[in-house]
Amino acid sequence: MLTLIAIVLAIFVLPEPWGLVAIVVAGLADICEVVVFRVWSQRRRARVGVEMLVGRTAVALGLLSPGGQVRIDGEIWEARSERAVARGDEVVVRGVEGLVLVVAPASDEPLRA
């Protein structure tokens, strides 16, 4: 955008040597801006898919003994638990096997400081 403004200024406003200087400076500024925004946008890896669910807390929708359903972020997932979990209890996602979440009761979790 800055280059476009510099070109318009070079054609209609600025005298001959300064028009070229304005275009070059604006072009370099645009290139620097693109490089900075590209580096900034790639500063961390995007987490997508089911692996982002590991470690999150979900709520059991029914009895998990050993299988059942849980709700996490408004989505309903099939889940499996080693121990029985009552309806409404919180569970922590330990892993993912296909489309089934492997969960453990949140009460089994050590408290974090």
N, C-alpha and C positions, 0 to 999 in steps of 0.2 A: 504494500500500500504506500509506503514511504517512497519507493522508487517511482511509482506512478505520479505522486505529487511533485517529485523532483523533475520528472520529464515535462510535466505541464508548466512548471516554473521556468525550466530551461528554454522552452519554446516561446512562451509568451512574456516573461518578466525579466529574467536575468540576462546580462550581456554575455557574449559568446564564451569567453574562457570560464566564467563562473557557472554557467549552465552545465558544462561538462563535469566540473568539480562536484556540483550538487548531485548529479546523476551517479557518479562513482561513489560518493560518500553514502548516499541513500541505498545504493545496491549493497555495499559492504555492511551497512547497518541491518538490512533485511537478511543477509546471509548469516550474520552473527545471531540475530533473533531466532532464526530457524534452528541453528545448532543448539542454542541454549534451551529452547523449548523441547527439542527432541531429547536431549540429555535429561532434562527435568522430568519428562513424561515417562522415561524408562528407568527411573530411580529404584523401583522395586518391582518384583515379579508379581503379576496378577495371579491371584488364587481363585481358581474356578473348579467346578466339579464337586464330586462327593468328598474328595480329600479335605476340603475346607470344613466339613462337618465334624471331623475328629476333634475331640476335646470340648465340643459344644454341649450345652444342656438342653434336654428335651423333656416333654411331659408324656407320661404313659396315658394312652386313651382307653385302655382296658387292661385286664390282667395280662402281664407278660410272664408266661410260665410254660415253656421257655420262649414261645413266640407271641407276637401281637403287633400292635401299632403304636407309634409315638408321633407327637407333633413337634416340629422344630421350625421356627420362623414361618408359621402358618401352613407348612407343608406336612402331609401325613406320609410317614415312611413305615415300611415293615421293619420290625426289630426283633432281635433275639437276645435273651439275657440268661446268664448262667444261674442267677438266683431269681426267685419269683419277685415281681414288682407289682404293687397294687395300682389300681386306676387312680390317676391324678398325681402320682409320685414323680419326682424328678429323677432323671437318669442322665448319665454322661456317656457320650458316644466314644467308644474305645477303638472302633475300626469299622471297615466296610467290606462286606463280602457280596459282590455283585450289586444288587439293589437292596440288600438287607443290612441294616445297621446293627453292629454288635455293641450292646450297651451294658452298663453296670449301674447299680443304684447310686445316686449322688451321695447318699449317706456313707458309702464306703470310701469316699474321697477324703484324703487328709486335708485339713484346713491350711490354706495358703496365707502367709503373712503379708 
